[in-house]
Amino acid sequence: MTTTQLKGLIPVAVVDFFIDDHRPPFIYPRPLLAPFNPQETTIDQVCDWVAEESKADKRLVTLWKPKEYLTRKNMKQLRELLKVNDYNLEAFCDDITGDGDDPFSSLLADQSRPRDAKLPLLVAQILKGPEDKTSKRKRNDQEIGVEMNEAMTSELRPLIKRYKQSLLGEAPSPSVAAQPREYYNFQNGVSPIVDGRYASRRPVVAAPIVIYDSIFATFIADVNSSEPLDDDDLVRQTEKFMESVSGIRCVENESYTSNRVGLKRILEIALESMATHTDGPESDHIIPYLREVEPHEAAALGIIEEKAGVGKSGDAAVQAEFYYRLYWKERSDLLDASFSSTFLVGLMGPYLSISGAIWTTDIIVQPLVSGLLWLGSPPLISDVEIIRVARVFGALKKGLKSLRDRYRSLDPPAGNILGRFFPLATSFTYSGKKVSFKYQDYIKSKSASCLVFSAILDNEVIGNEQQVVVKFVERYGKDAHELLEKEGLAPKLYYCGDIWHDDLAANKGCGSRQMIVMEYVRGRAATRADCTNHYEGLSKAVKLLHDKGMVHGDLRRPNIIATDDPNAPLKILDFDWAGMQGKVRYPLRLSKEVRWEPSVRDYALIEYKHDDFMLCRLTAAL
């Protein structure tokens, strides 16, 4: 690699050394990226820039070059070298601070590296006195890699910290993690994979990934489509693949080559066996897409893990989950830019599982095909079974191409990672027009279970408001909401309809789920005193509903907002369960912490007496 080929940002790892302090040096989680042309800048300029970025006196900054070739992806290796050498940089680095006038490119003249090698990682040693010690809170943020800026409000701080914490925990290699005991131990940790499985304590139950990414919703719709399958070659290739995987294999990797060839022909896309990093574990098959623009990283469109059969040396579906985690951890720039949608495929002899994975505050994995799909040779006069499998492969082929297009066009805003925490459903229709919005924050829950968000309309104002609430539901009592809205007893309802209003196929994949957009009411959760003082209004709301044959079902203080408007002091929320008495039911998994009317049960019909009971409870001591 010649100096004329050098390009890109210069990575500098920062290590704080504390004067008169027994604490070990602090290594920043990520390197700084100096925005200089490596062919034109000098070492002194890099040193000046590091001092300015770190708010340190340049005289206390020493720049080192590791003798071993490291890149920005080798921060873990750098930490190990520091510990092994008792934090003595001189033991494994050269001090280059004194070469200040030399061009940066001179550092590379004597190094032999791969043709496509990245710029080498430098190390900045910064001496800090006691008066320079960072506050406990700020240091904690730095330890998990949170770099707060103006866009990262205090409300969003928990999301960013949770995401960074999910990156930190170590896990066994995917093949080891697929074993029940190791899987159990990891799920018992602080950042389990939210995949519906738990160990000794239950993790959060995540929001459906189909509200985040229409590609997964479209996949589900395509799998369940009743339209004729017109791809003749796909059907023939599927039949050949099913015949191949029907063979019994005693050795796990015996069928890897033939399966890879078969899958390539079916999916019409490249499959590779790729390590996450140097000397890291390899996936059985990965479907990568290498971006041609920043960030220059390979997105994983699909990850396929194989086992000789069900229960043989671990769970292939679980192994794919852990490879997803390991793969995306090593591609932090692209991970920061999106929630990193990937199809996960488990191939266990003649059985197939397909899941979708995203990484918001946590890794969320959800099945896209019910149960395990049988790929074994079907009986005679059963072509319909082969066509059914071909339809699944066709949906996967389409989904992979859609993801490739997504990662190709991804243009993340520099320095802002907030967009990765929110769904891609960002518009609705109002008065016959499309209205777009940007999410601001999670409401109610700062976790993967959040279904309610605050948002700001793009260049639009509805009434006098630009801020709205966006909510995702399985069903909604629109008539009940609108009835109370007319009386000023509920927020204004702007939209109740399809999540992907301009994508019919994706909406089919969402089932009965809907998006709700309503007025953002400024206020606070109602107290017992609020409900007592305005009991007449609450009683009126219940009577209005009951007179129309409707029930609310969830009339509790957290679902009532106390406002500053004297004409509408209380607003009732959460009409998810509302509807006609005798038709609407409570959901499954009712909260055990709420004191319901004694006859209330999971999935029971909602009755008038239930609302009456909850109305009385509003003014009672909890």
KOLLUM-241383 format. One record per residue (C-alpha): residue in one letter; y, x, z. Coordinates in steps of 0.1 Angstrom, whole numbers, padded with zeros to 4 digits, always signed. Example, Ala and Ser with C-alpha at 12.3 -4.5 7.8 and 13.67 -1.06 7.14 Angstrom:
a-0045+0123+0078
s-0011+0137+0071
END
This chain:
m+0000+0000+0000
t+0032+0016-0011
t+0066+0011+0005
t+0078-0008-0026
q+0053-0035-0018
l+0066-0041+0017
k+0081-0075+0023
g+0083-0101+0051
l+0096-0102+0087
i+0091-0073+0110
p+0070-0083+0140
v+0080-0069+0174
a+0060-0076+0206
v+0083-0076+0237
v+0071-0063+0270
d+0093-0065+0301
f+0088-0037+0327
f+0104-0045+0361
i+0122-0017+0380
d+0114-0015+0418
d+0089-0043+0415
h+0052-0044+0420
r+0046-0071+0395
p+0028-0061+0363
p+0048-0060+0331
f+0053-0094+0314
i+0041-0097+0277
y+0058-0124+0257
p+0032-0148+0241
r+0045-0143+0206
p+0062-0114+0188
l+0098-0116+0177
l+0103-0116+0139
a+0131-0093+0128
p+0148-0108+0097
f+0153-0075+0078
n+0142-0061+0045
p+0117-0034+0055
q+0127-0013+0025
e+0164-0012+0035
t+0166-0014+0073
t+0165+0014+0098
i+0146+0017+0131
d+0179+0017+0149
q+0188-0016+0134
v+0156-0031+0145
c+0161-0018+0180
d+0197-0032+0181
w+0184-0066+0170
v+0156-0067+0196
a+0182-0059+0224
e+0205-0087+0212
e+0177-0112+0209
s+0163-0103+0243
k+0198-0102+0259
a+0191-0067+0271
d+0211-0035+0272
k+0201-0014+0242
r+0199+0017+0265
l+0170-0001+0283
v+0150-0008+0251
t+0124+0016+0238
l+0106+0009+0205
w+0070+0020+0201
k+0045+0020+0172
p+0008+0016+0181
k-0014+0044+0168
e-0039+0018+0158
y-0029-0006+0130
l-0020-0040+0145
t-0003-0070+0130
r+0014-0100+0146
k-0020-0117+0147
n-0033-0090+0171
m-0014-0099+0202
k-0046-0105+0222
q-0058-0070+0212
l-0024-0055+0222
r-0027-0072+0257
e-0062-0057+0261
l-0048-0022+0251
l-0020-0025+0277
k-0045-0035+0305
v-0070-0008+0296
n-0043+0019+0295
d-0027+0006+0328
y+0004-0005+0309
n+0011+0031+0298
l+0024+0026+0263
e+0025+0064+0257
a-0013+0064+0258
f-0018+0044+0226
c+0017+0043+0210
d+0043+0067+0195
d+0079+0064+0207
i+0100+0059+0176
t+0133+0051+0193
g+0145+0086+0187
d+0140+0082+0149
g+0168+0056+0148
d+0183+0067+0114
d+0150+0068+0097
p+0141+0039+0074
f+0116+0015+0087
s+0094+0021+0056
s+0089+0057+0068
l+0066+0044+0095
l+0040+0034+0069
a+0039+0064+0047
d+0009+0079+0064
q-0011+0048+0072
s-0041+0036+0052
r-0044-0002+0052
p-0059-0030+0031
r-0041-0038-0001
d-0029-0071+0013
a-0020-0058+0048
k+0008-0073+0068
l+0037-0054+0083
p+0026-0035+0114
l+0033-0048+0149
l+0059-0028+0169
v+0063-0029+0207
a+0096-0032+0224
q+0096-0020+0261
i+0125-0035+0280
l+0133-0023+0315
k+0146-0050+0338
g+0162-0047+0372
p+0158-0072+0400
e+0191-0089+0390
d+0176-0096+0356
k+0145-0115+0368
t+0141-0148+0350
s+0140-0179+0371
k+0106-0192+0380
r+0110-0222+0357
k+0121-0202+0328
r+0094-0176+0333
n+0068-0203+0334
d+0081-0216+0301
q+0079-0182+0286
e+0043-0177+0299
i+0031-0207+0279
g+0053-0198+0249
v+0079-0226+0252
e+0112-0215+0237
m+0137-0243+0246
n+0166-0249+0222
e+0191-0277+0217
a+0166-0298+0198
m+0141-0296+0227
t+0155-0321+0252
s+0143-0324+0287
e+0124-0355+0278
l+0103-0336+0252
r+0097-0307+0274
p+0064-0321+0288
l+0050-0325+0252
i+0058-0289+0242
k+0044-0275+0275
r+0012-0296+0271
y+0008-0284+0236
k+0013-0247+0245
q-0011-0250+0275
s-0038-0264+0251
l-0034-0232+0231
l-0039-0209+0261
g-0073-0217+0275
e-0102-0196+0264
a-0134-0211+0250
p-0168-0197+0241
s-0176-0191+0205
p-0182-0224+0186
s-0220-0219+0184
v-0222-0213+0222
a-0197-0241+0230
a-0220-0265+0211
q-0246-0261+0238
p-0245-0290+0264
r-0238-0268+0294
e-0209-0249+0278
y-0195-0281+0263
y-0196-0298+0297
n-0178-0268+0313
f-0151-0268+0287
q-0145-0305+0289
n-0141-0301+0326
g-0112-0277+0321
v-0074-0283+0319
s-0073-0289+0282
p-0104-0307+0270
i-0108-0318+0234
v-0100-0355+0233
d-0131-0366+0214
g-0143-0395+0235
r-0167-0373+0256
y-0161-0363+0292
a-0177-0342+0319
s-0171-0350+0356
r-0137-0366+0351
r-0125-0388+0324
p-0097-0374+0301
v-0070-0395+0284
v-0081-0420+0258
a-0062-0410+0226
a-0042-0431+0202
p-0061-0437+0169
i-0055-0409+0144
v-0051-0434+0116
i-0016-0442+0130
y-0008-0405+0127
d-0022-0397+0092
s-0027-0421+0063
i-0052-0398+0047
f-0077-0406+0074
a-0070-0443+0071
t-0074-0442+0034
f-0108-0423+0038
i-0121-0452+0060
a-0109-0478+0035
d-0126-0459+0006
v-0158-0456+0025
n-0159-0494+0032
s-0146-0504-0002
s-0167-0530-0021
e-0152-0519-0055
p-0177-0505-0080
l-0182-0467-0079
d-0175-0455-0114
d-0181-0417-0109
d-0215-0414-0125
d-0217-0376-0120
l-0209-0380-0083
v-0238-0404-0079
r-0262-0380-0097
q-0251-0350-0077
t-0254-0370-0045
e-0290-0379-0053
k-0299-0342-0059
f-0282-0332-0027
m-0301-0359-0007
e-0334-0347-0022
s-0325-0311-0012
v-0316-0319+0025
s-0347-0340+0029
g-0367-0308+0031
i-0377-0297+0066
r-0362-0264+0076
c-0375-0244+0105
v-0348-0217+0103
e-0312-0228+0108
n-0296-0208+0080
e-0324-0213+0055
s-0306-0240+0036
y-0270-0227+0038
t-0268-0214+0003
s-0284-0244-0015
n-0263-0268+0006
r-0231-0249-0002
v-0239-0251-0039
g-0246-0288-0036
l-0215-0296-0017
k-0193-0276-0041
r-0206-0296-0070
i-0201-0329-0051
l-0167-0322-0037
e-0154-0301-0066
i-0136-0278-0043
a-0141-0242-0030
l-0163-0236+0001
e-0163-0203+0020
s-0178-0188+0051
m-0147-0175+0069
a-0140-0158+0102
t-0110-0170+0122
h-0099-0134+0126
t-0112-0099+0124
d-0146-0097+0141
g-0144-0134+0150
p-0171-0160+0145
e-0176-0175+0110
s-0179-0211+0101
d-0209-0222+0081
h-0186-0236+0054
i-0148-0239+0054
i-0126-0255+0027
p-0093-0235+0028
y-0060-0239+0011
l-0038-0208+0010
r-0001-0217+0009
e+0021-0198-0015
v+0053-0203+0005
e+0062-0197+0042
p+0043-0200+0064
h+0018-0179+0043
e-0014-0191+0060
a-0046-0208+0050
a-0049-0244+0061
a-0084-0257+0069
l-0088-0288+0048
g-0124-0292+0060
i-0148-0275+0083
i-0186-0279+0079
e-0211-0268+0105
e-0249-0270+0099
k-0279-0273+0121
a-0316-0274+0110
g-0318-0309+0126
v-0304-0331+0153
g-0306-0314+0187
k-0315-0280+0172
s-0295-0252+0188
g-0266-0275+0198
d-0245-0302+0183
a-0231-0294+0148
a-0203-0320+0152
v-0192-0303+0185
q-0194-0269+0169
a-0171-0280+0142
e-0146-0292+0169
f-0146-0258+0185
y-0143-0239+0152
y-0113-0262+0144
r-0097-0251+0177
l-0104-0214+0171
y-0093-0215+0135
w-0059-0232+0140
k-0051-0211+0171
e-0050-0181+0149
r-0026-0197+0124
s+0002-0206+0149
d+0030-0208+0123
l+0013-0235+0103
l+0000-0252+0135
d+0036-0254+0148
a+0047-0269+0116
s+0022-0299+0116
f-0005-0315+0137
s-0030-0298+0114
s-0052-0326+0100
t-0087-0314+0091
f-0119-0332+0081
l-0148-0321+0104
v-0184-0324+0089
g-0216-0319+0109
l-0247-0315+0088
m-0279-0318+0109
g-0309-0317+0086
p-0308-0350+0068
y-0280-0365+0090
l-0243-0363+0084
s-0213-0369+0106
i-0176-0369+0095
s-0147-0369+0119
g-0109-0364+0116
a-0091-0339+0138
i-0054-0335+0146
w-0036-0313+0172
t-0006-0330+0189
t-0002-0323+0226
d-0040-0320+0226
i-0068-0317+0201
i-0079-0352+0191
v-0111-0357+0172
q-0124-0392+0162
p-0153-0403+0140
l-0144-0416+0105
v-0179-0428+0097
s-0198-0449+0122
g-0229-0431+0136
l-0249-0405+0117
l-0253-0411+0080
w-0289-0407+0068
l-0292-0384+0038
g-0330-0383+0035
s-0346-0396+0003
p-0345-0434+0003
p-0375-0456-0006
l-0381-0468-0041
i-0359-0495-0055
s-0331-0483-0031
d-0304-0469-0054
v-0279-0488-0034
e-0285-0463-0005
i-0277-0433-0028
i-0246-0451-0040
r-0235-0457-0004
v-0237-0420+0004
a-0220-0411-0029
r-0191-0434-0019
v-0187-0414+0014
f-0187-0381-0005
g-0162-0396-0030
a-0139-0406-0002
l-0142-0371+0013
k-0134-0355-0020
k-0103-0376-0024
g-0092-0370+0012
l-0096-0332+0008
k-0074-0332-0023
s-0048-0353-0005
l-0048-0328+0024
r-0044-0300-0001
d-0014-0317-0016
r+0000-0323+0019
y-0002-0286+0029
r+0011-0275-0004
s+0043-0295-0001
l+0048-0290+0037
d+0083-0278+0043
p+0088-0275+0081
p+0123-0272+0095
a+0128-0236+0108
g+0125-0233+0146
n+0118-0270+0152
i+0083-0279+0161
l+0090-0314+0174
g+0079-0333+0143
r+0043-0322+0149
f+0040-0346+0179
f+0047-0378+0160
p+0029-0401+0135
l+0037-0398+0098
a+0043-0436+0097
t+0081-0434+0095
s+0094-0466+0077
f+0092-0504+0077
t+0108-0532+0058
y+0137-0553+0071
s+0155-0580+0051
g+0137-0569+0020
k+0147-0533+0023
k+0128-0502+0033
v+0142-0487+0065
s+0133-0451+0075
f+0135-0436+0110
k+0128-0404+0129
y+0109-0403+0162
q+0127-0391+0192
d+0104-0392+0222
y+0072-0406+0238
i+0077-0437+0260
k+0055-0446+0289
s+0030-0417+0285
k+0037-0381+0277
s+0002-0375+0264
a-0022-0381+0235
s-0026-0417+0246
c+0010-0426+0238
l+0014-0457+0215
v+0052-0464+0221
f+0080-0442+0208
s+0118-0442+0207
a+0133-0435+0173
i+0166-0433+0154
l+0171-0451+0121
d+0181-0429+0091
n+0215-0439+0078
e+0209-0475+0088
v+0221-0498+0115
i+0205-0531+0123
g+0230-0553+0141
n+0250-0527+0160
e+0220-0506+0169
q+0206-0474+0154
q+0181-0466+0181
v+0148-0486+0181
v+0114-0487+0198
v+0083-0482+0176
k+0050-0494+0190
f+0014-0495+0176
v-0008-0524+0186
e-0042-0539+0178
r-0028-0574+0179
y+0006-0589+0188
g+0021-0622+0199
k+0049-0623+0174
d+0055-0660+0179
a+0058-0656+0216
h+0081-0627+0213
e+0104-0645+0188
l+0105-0676+0210
l+0118-0656+0240
e+0140-0635+0218
k+0160-0666+0207
e+0167-0673+0244
g+0178-0637+0251
l+0148-0631+0273
a+0131-0605+0250
p+0144-0576+0228
k+0152-0583+0192
l+0121-0580+0170
y+0128-0562+0137
y+0093-0557+0123
c+0057-0568+0130
g+0034-0557+0102
d+0015-0530+0084
i+0016-0495+0097
w+0016-0480+0062
h+0036-0508+0045
d+0037-0491+0012
d+0001-0480+0011
l-0024-0509+0007
a-0055-0487+0009
a-0044-0469+0041
n-0036-0502+0058
k-0072-0514+0051
g-0084-0484+0069
c-0063-0493+0100
g-0081-0526+0105
s-0061-0551+0125
r-0037-0525+0139
q+0000-0531+0133
m+0034-0514+0138
i+0061-0531+0159
v+0098-0522+0156
m+0122-0537+0181
e+0155-0533+0198
y+0159-0504+0222
v+0170-0520+0254
r+0189-0497+0278
g+0180-0503+0314
r+0152-0496+0339
a+0120-0511+0351
a+0127-0543+0371
t+0123-0542+0408
r+0112-0569+0433
a+0149-0575+0440
d+0157-0579+0403
c+0129-0604+0399
t+0139-0623+0430
n+0176-0625+0419
h+0167-0637+0384
y+0136-0656+0391
e+0150-0687+0374
g+0152-0668+0341
l+0116-0655+0344
s+0104-0690+0353
k+0122-0703+0323
a+0104-0678+0300
v+0070-0688+0313
k+0078-0725+0309
l+0090-0719+0273
l+0057-0702+0264
h+0035-0728+0281
d+0054-0757+0266
k+0045-0743+0232
g+0009-0738+0242
m+0013-0700+0245
v+0005-0675+0272
h+0019-0640+0279
g-0010-0624+0298
d+0007-0593+0312
l+0037-0604+0331
r+0043-0574+0354
r+0074-0556+0366
p+0067-0525+0344
n+0069-0549+0315
i+0103-0563+0325
i+0136-0544+0319
a+0166-0548+0341
t+0197-0545+0319
d+0234-0541+0325
d+0241-0572+0305
p+0252-0601+0328
n+0242-0626+0301
a+0207-0612+0298
p+0199-0594+0330
l+0161-0592+0324
k+0142-0587+0292
i+0104-0593+0289
l+0083-0568+0270
d+0047-0562+0259
f+0036-0592+0239
d+0004-0574+0228
w-0019-0600+0244
a+0004-0631+0240
g-0006-0661+0219
m-0022-0695+0220
q-0040-0704+0252
g-0077-0708+0245
k-0076-0684+0216
v-0062-0651+0229
r-0083-0628+0252
y-0077-0600+0275
p-0087-0566+0261
l-0116-0546+0272
r-0109-0518+0297
l-0084-0537+0318
s-0067-0516+0345
k-0085-0517+0378
e-0053-0508+0396
v-0035-0541+0388
r-0040-0571+0410
w-0049-0598+0385
e-0056-0635+0391
p-0091-0637+0406
s-0107-0652+0375
v-0094-0625+0351
r-0121-0604+0335
d-0124-0580+0306
y-0123-0599+0273
a-0118-0633+0291
l-0096-0660+0276
i-0060-0659+0289
e-0050-0691+0308
y-0018-0707+0320
k-0028-0701+0356
h-0029-0664+0350
d+0008-0663+0340
d+0017-0685+0370
f-0001-0662+0393
m+0016-0631+0379
l+0050-0649+0380
c+0046-0654+0417
r+0035-0618+0421
l+0068-0605+0406
t+0086-0613+0438
a+0059-0603+0462
a+0056-0569+0479
l+0033-0547+0459
END
